[in-house]
Amino acid sequence: MATTIQIDVVSAEESIFSGEAEFVVAPAIMGEVGIYPRHTPMLTSIKPGALRIKLPENGEEQLIFVSGGILEVQPGLVTVLADTAIRGHDLDEAKALEVKRLAEETLKSNASEVNYAAAQSELVEALAQLQAIAKLRKNVH
């Protein structure tokens, strides 16, 4: 039997995942970080991207999109406190493409009332969702 680590993923709305994992890959602010059981304690911010959880019983990966938040690692427990978290199979590619298109249009506009920071944030999140969808498709096929 493989050694596992407990992982809890919660967003502001609900608990998204709670269970055992062989390893976890998280989109930390400075790049992806891999976490195995008995990992050194760590606290870091996470950026929009795919949180990958390898399940021990069947070896498949669970993908969860996180829009940002905090990652806490203890030797036997990983906690992800996400601003927003969406299960991989619930991601909507058409909606992400539309948000991306609108954000790009907003950034190209020369209007003085445009909130460029908000548009840039929406663009980054839409691109991260599209990357998560691509990873999910790669794992399925």
Backbone as JSON, one array per atom type, in Angstrom:
{
  "sequence": "MATTIQIDVVSAEESIFSGEAEFVVAPAIMGEVGIYPRHTPMLTSIKPGALRIKLPENGEEQLIFVSGGILEVQPGLVTVLADTAIRGHDLDEAKALEVKRLAEETLKSNASEVNYAAAQSELVEALAQLQAIAKLRKNVH",
  "N": [[0.83, -1.18, 0.0], [0.52, 2.23, -0.81], [2.11, 5.11, 0.62], [0.29, 7.8, 1.95], [-1.13, 11.15, 1.92], [-3.2, 13.39, 3.67], [-5.54, 15.54, 2.14], [-7.23, 18.61, 2.01], [-9.44, 20.62, 0.32], [-10.82, 23.7, 0.18], [-13.19, 26.23, -0.63], [-14.49, 29.58, -0.64], [-17.17, 29.09, -0.84], [-17.69, 26.29, -0.43], [-16.68, 22.96, 0.7], [-14.5, 21.37, -1.39], [-12.92, 19.11, -1.89], [-11.9, 16.33, 0.03], [-9.72, 14.06, 1.27], [-7.51, 11.19, 0.84], [-4.27, 11.25, -0.7], [-1.71, 10.28, -3.04], [0.17, 12.03, -4.04], [0.4, 15.62, -4.5], [0.05, 18.32, -6.73], [0.51, 21.71, -6.89], [-0.36, 25.06, -7.95], [1.77, 27.12, -7.02], [2.73, 30.47, -6.1], [5.28, 31.09, -7.07], [5.69, 29.15, -8.94], [4.91, 25.74, -9.98], [4.44, 23.35, -7.37], [5.38, 20.26, -6.01], [4.01, 17.91, -3.81], [4.59, 15.46, -1.51], [3.83, 12.72, 0.79], [4.84, 13.38, 4.18], [6.06, 15.8, 3.68], [8.06, 18.74, 4.05], [7.0, 21.28, 6.33], [5.14, 24.06, 5.04], [4.07, 27.25, 3.87], [2.35, 29.05, 1.51], [1.35, 31.36, -1.06], [-1.08, 30.76, -3.62], [-1.57, 30.74, -7.15], [-3.86, 31.42, -9.91], [-4.77, 28.36, -11.4], [-4.24, 24.82, -12.13], [-4.88, 22.44, -9.69], [-3.56, 19.42, -8.94], [-4.37, 16.18, -7.95], [-3.25, 13.09, -7.05], [-4.89, 10.16, -6.75], [-4.86, 7.44, -4.41], [-6.15, 4.88, -4.63], [-6.85, 4.17, -7.32], [-5.0, 5.34, -8.92], [-5.61, 7.45, -10.59], [-5.78, 10.94, -11.57], [-7.15, 13.69, -9.91], [-8.45, 16.74, -10.9], [-8.55, 20.1, -9.98], [-9.59, 23.36, -10.46], [-8.17, 26.29, -9.23], [-8.54, 29.66, -8.22], [-6.77, 31.16, -6.91], [-5.31, 31.81, -3.64], [-4.39, 30.25, -0.53], [-1.89, 27.91, 0.38], [-1.25, 25.4, 2.65], [1.1, 23.28, 4.05], [1.6, 20.46, 5.99], [3.39, 17.76, 7.61], [1.59, 15.51, 7.43], [-0.68, 16.52, 6.27], [-2.31, 18.47, 3.81], [-3.58, 21.59, 3.16], [-5.72, 23.5, 1.23], [-6.79, 26.64, 0.82], [-8.86, 28.12, -1.09], [-9.68, 30.96, -3.14], [-11.63, 30.72, -5.14], [-12.8, 27.6, -6.2], [-13.05, 25.04, -8.58], [-14.25, 21.99, -9.65], [-12.57, 19.92, -12.01], [-14.16, 18.67, -14.04], [-16.33, 20.36, -14.05], [-15.61, 22.7, -15.24], [-16.15, 25.29, -17.63], [-15.56, 25.6, -20.86], [-16.45, 27.26, -22.99], [-17.46, 29.49, -21.63], [-15.12, 30.41, -20.37], [-13.6, 31.09, -22.64], [-15.16, 33.2, -23.63], [-14.97, 35.09, -21.51], [-12.23, 35.56, -21.66], [-12.07, 36.72, -24.24], [-13.63, 39.09, -23.87], [-12.12, 40.36, -21.86], [-9.71, 40.81, -23.22], [-10.61, 42.58, -25.2], [-11.38, 44.73, -23.57], [-8.9, 45.47, -22.5], [-7.66, 46.39, -24.81], [-9.08, 48.63, -25.41], [-9.32, 52.21, -25.43], [-10.63, 53.72, -23.61], [-11.19, 55.92, -20.88], [-12.48, 55.17, -18.55], [-12.02, 52.52, -18.1], [-11.25, 49.69, -16.12], [-8.3, 48.59, -15.85], [-6.78, 46.86, -14.24], [-8.67, 45.05, -13.2], [-9.58, 43.9, -15.6], [-7.23, 42.7, -16.49], [-6.82, 40.83, -14.47], [-9.09, 39.21, -14.84], [-8.48, 38.2, -17.36], [-6.12, 36.7, -16.85], [-7.16, 34.74, -15.12], [-9.04, 33.48, -16.82], [-7.32, 32.44, -18.8], [-5.86, 30.65, -17.23], [-7.89, 28.87, -16.54], [-8.46, 27.8, -19.07], [-6.02, 26.51, -19.57], [-6.14, 24.58, -17.55], [-8.32, 23.09, -18.44], [-7.2, 22.07, -20.79], [-5.19, 20.42, -19.68], [-6.8, 18.59, -18.37], [-8.1, 17.36, -20.52], [-5.89, 16.16, -21.71], [-5.21, 14.23, -19.8], [-7.46, 12.62, -19.92], [-7.55, 11.56, -22.5]],
  "CA": [[0.0, 0.0, 0.0], [1.29, 3.46, -0.93], [2.01, 6.1, 1.66], [-0.59, 8.86, 1.49], [-1.23, 12.39, 2.68], [-4.56, 13.93, 3.69], [-5.67, 16.85, 1.51], [-8.52, 19.28, 2.11], [-9.55, 21.79, -0.56], [-12.05, 24.44, 0.47], [-13.32, 27.56, -1.21], [-15.38, 30.41, 0.17], [-18.52, 28.56, -0.93], [-17.9, 24.92, 0.01], [-15.55, 22.03, 0.69], [-14.44, 20.8, -2.74], [-12.31, 17.78, -1.85], [-11.27, 15.91, 1.28], [-9.38, 12.64, 1.15], [-6.11, 10.79, 0.8], [-3.61, 11.37, -2.0], [-0.31, 9.85, -3.1], [0.89, 13.29, -4.14], [-0.38, 16.78, -4.91], [0.79, 19.36, -7.45], [-0.24, 22.96, -6.7], [0.19, 26.23, -8.64], [2.27, 28.11, -6.07], [2.96, 31.78, -6.7], [6.58, 31.1, -7.77], [5.76, 27.99, -9.83], [4.27, 24.54, -9.45], [5.13, 22.66, -6.28], [4.94, 18.89, -5.8], [3.94, 17.61, -2.38], [4.47, 14.04, -1.17], [3.69, 12.51, 2.24], [5.94, 13.8, 5.06], [6.69, 17.0, 3.11], [8.43, 19.79, 5.0], [5.95, 22.28, 6.48], [5.28, 25.17, 4.11], [2.92, 28.11, 3.7], [2.6, 29.88, 0.33], [0.19, 31.79, -1.86], [-1.24, 30.05, -4.88], [-2.08, 31.57, -8.23], [-4.84, 30.67, -10.7], [-4.22, 27.21, -12.11], [-4.75, 23.48, -11.85], [-4.42, 21.67, -8.54], [-3.67, 18.01, -9.34], [-4.34, 15.27, -6.81], [-3.19, 11.68, -7.47], [-5.61, 9.32, -5.8], [-4.12, 6.19, -4.18], [-6.83, 3.63, -4.92], [-6.86, 3.79, -8.73], [-3.9, 6.01, -9.59], [-6.04, 8.54, -11.45], [-5.59, 12.28, -11.04], [-8.31, 14.57, -9.76], [-8.03, 18.09, -11.22], [-9.41, 21.15, -9.44], [-9.11, 24.7, -10.81], [-8.21, 27.26, -8.13], [-8.31, 31.01, -8.75], [-5.82, 31.81, -6.01], [-5.55, 31.47, -2.25], [-3.28, 29.87, 0.35], [-1.56, 26.49, 0.5], [-0.52, 25.07, 3.86], [1.55, 21.89, 4.05], [2.14, 19.87, 7.2], [3.85, 16.43, 7.21], [0.52, 14.57, 7.1], [-1.89, 17.23, 5.85], [-2.23, 19.59, 2.89], [-4.82, 22.36, 3.16], [-5.81, 24.53, 0.21], [-7.87, 27.6, 1.05], [-8.94, 28.77, -2.4], [-10.66, 32.02, -3.34], [-12.65, 29.99, -5.88], [-12.33, 26.28, -6.63], [-14.01, 24.38, -9.46], [-13.82, 20.64, -10.07], [-12.18, 19.91, -13.41], [-15.26, 18.33, -14.95], [-17.32, 21.44, -14.03], [-15.11, 23.88, -15.96], [-16.91, 25.61, -18.84], [-14.62, 26.16, -21.83], [-17.08, 28.35, -23.74], [-17.52, 30.65, -20.75], [-13.74, 30.9, -20.21], [-13.21, 31.75, -23.89], [-15.88, 34.47, -23.7], [-14.34, 35.99, -20.54], [-10.93, 35.91, -22.25], [-12.32, 37.65, -25.36], [-14.07, 40.36, -23.32], [-11.0, 40.99, -21.15], [-8.77, 41.3, -24.23], [-11.22, 43.77, -25.79], [-11.3, 45.8, -22.58], [-7.5, 45.92, -22.42], [-7.31, 47.1, -26.05], [-9.86, 49.87, -25.52], [-8.63, 53.41, -24.95], [-11.55, 54.47, -22.76], [-10.59, 56.32, -19.61], [-13.18, 54.56, -17.42], [-11.7, 51.09, -18.06], [-10.48, 49.21, -14.98], [-7.32, 47.69, -16.47], [-6.36, 45.82, -13.29], [-9.73, 44.02, -13.16], [-9.57, 43.21, -16.89], [-6.03, 41.86, -16.53], [-7.07, 39.73, -13.55], [-10.04, 38.31, -15.51], [-7.75, 37.54, -18.45], [-5.22, 35.7, -16.25], [-7.97, 33.64, -14.62], [-9.6, 32.76, -17.97], [-6.23, 31.68, -19.41], [-5.55, 29.54, -16.32], [-8.96, 27.88, -16.69], [-8.26, 27.12, -20.36], [-4.89, 25.59, -19.4], [-6.62, 23.46, -16.74], [-9.15, 22.27, -19.33], [-6.28, 21.35, -21.68], [-4.58, 19.35, -18.88], [-7.83, 17.59, -18.12], [-8.28, 16.62, -21.76], [-4.68, 15.35, -21.91], [-5.3, 13.09, -18.88], [-8.58, 11.76, -20.29], [-7.28, 10.9, -23.8]],
  "C": [[0.87, 1.24, 0.0], [1.09, 4.35, 0.29], [1.19, 7.26, 1.12], [-0.53, 10.08, 2.41], [-2.68, 12.86, 2.58], [-4.56, 15.29, 3.01], [-7.11, 17.34, 1.64], [-8.47, 20.51, 1.23], [-10.88, 22.44, -0.28], [-12.01, 25.8, -0.21], [-14.23, 28.36, -0.27], [-16.79, 29.83, 0.2], [-18.71, 27.19, -0.29], [-16.58, 24.15, 0.11], [-15.59, 21.3, -0.65], [-13.92, 19.37, -2.72], [-11.74, 17.54, -0.46], [-10.99, 14.43, 1.15], [-7.89, 12.42, 1.14], [-5.56, 10.94, -0.62], [-2.2, 10.81, -1.91], [0.61, 11.05, -3.24], [-0.03, 14.36, -4.67], [0.55, 17.72, -5.65], [-0.07, 20.62, -7.4], [0.45, 24.11, -7.44], [0.63, 27.31, -7.67], [2.65, 29.39, -6.81], [4.27, 31.84, -7.49], [6.76, 29.92, -8.72], [5.11, 26.79, -9.19], [5.12, 23.89, -8.38], [4.52, 21.27, -6.13], [5.03, 18.55, -4.33], [3.69, 16.11, -2.21], [4.26, 13.9, 0.33], [4.98, 12.86, 2.98], [6.72, 14.98, 4.48], [7.03, 17.98, 4.23], [7.3, 20.8, 5.13], [6.23, 23.51, 5.6], [3.97, 25.95, 4.09], [3.22, 29.03, 2.53], [1.28, 30.3, -0.3], [0.14, 30.93, -3.11], [-1.86, 31.0, -5.88], [-3.13, 30.78, -9.01], [-4.17, 29.53, -11.47], [-4.84, 25.91, -11.65], [-4.07, 22.88, -10.63], [-4.64, 20.22, -8.92], [-3.46, 17.12, -8.12], [-4.32, 13.84, -7.34], [-3.81, 10.83, -6.38], [-4.92, 7.97, -5.64], [-4.82, 4.93, -4.67], [-6.77, 3.21, -6.38], [-5.78, 4.5, -9.55], [-4.32, 7.14, -10.51], [-5.82, 9.89, -10.76], [-6.9, 13.03, -11.02], [-7.78, 15.98, -10.03], [-9.05, 19.08, -10.67], [-8.79, 22.49, -9.85], [-9.25, 25.58, -9.58], [-7.85, 28.63, -8.7], [-7.29, 31.77, -7.93], [-6.14, 31.4, -4.59], [-4.27, 31.14, -1.51], [-3.13, 28.35, 0.38], [-0.76, 26.3, 1.78], [-0.18, 23.59, 3.82], [2.12, 21.56, 5.42], [2.54, 18.45, 6.82], [2.75, 15.45, 6.82], [-0.72, 15.21, 6.54], [-1.56, 18.38, 4.91], [-3.59, 20.29, 2.93], [-4.72, 23.45, 2.1], [-7.03, 25.37, 0.52], [-7.94, 28.46, -0.2], [-9.98, 29.88, -2.4], [-11.87, 31.43, -4.05], [-12.04, 28.66, -6.3], [-13.44, 25.61, -7.42], [-13.46, 23.02, -9.84], [-13.57, 20.65, -11.57], [-13.32, 19.65, -14.37], [-16.36, 19.39, -14.98], [-16.86, 22.7, -14.75], [-15.86, 24.05, -17.27], [-15.98, 26.32, -19.82], [-15.21, 27.35, -22.58], [-17.13, 29.63, -22.91], [-16.12, 31.25, -20.56], [-13.26, 31.62, -21.46], [-13.89, 33.11, -24.04], [-15.29, 35.5, -22.74], [-12.99, 36.46, -21.06], [-11.11, 36.95, -23.35], [-12.7, 39.04, -24.84], [-12.94, 41.1, -22.6], [-9.98, 41.55, -22.14], [-9.31, 42.56, -24.91], [-11.12, 44.96, -24.85], [-9.88, 46.36, -22.5], [-7.07, 46.7, -23.66], [-8.0, 48.44, -26.16], [-9.08, 51.03, -24.91], [-9.51, 54.25, -24.05], [-10.93, 54.75, -21.4], [-11.24, 55.64, -18.41], [-12.9, 53.06, -17.28], [-10.86, 50.77, -16.82], [-9.51, 48.15, -15.51], [-6.88, 46.57, -15.52], [-7.39, 44.69, -13.23], [-9.74, 43.22, -14.46], [-8.38, 42.26, -16.98], [-6.22, 40.64, -15.62], [-8.04, 38.72, -14.18], [-9.36, 37.53, -16.63], [-6.85, 36.43, -17.91], [-6.02, 34.49, -15.77], [-8.56, 32.81, -15.76], [-8.53, 31.9, -18.64], [-5.87, 30.47, -18.55], [-6.63, 28.46, -16.41], [-8.8, 27.1, -17.99], [-7.09, 26.15, -20.29], [-5.31, 24.37, -18.58], [-7.48, 22.53, -17.58], [-8.27, 21.45, -20.27], [-5.6, 20.2, -20.93], [-5.57, 18.22, -18.62], [-8.06, 16.73, -19.35], [-7.1, 15.69, -22.01], [-4.73, 14.1, -21.05], [-6.39, 12.12, -19.28], [-8.27, 10.96, -21.55], [-5.99, 10.19, -23.81]]
}
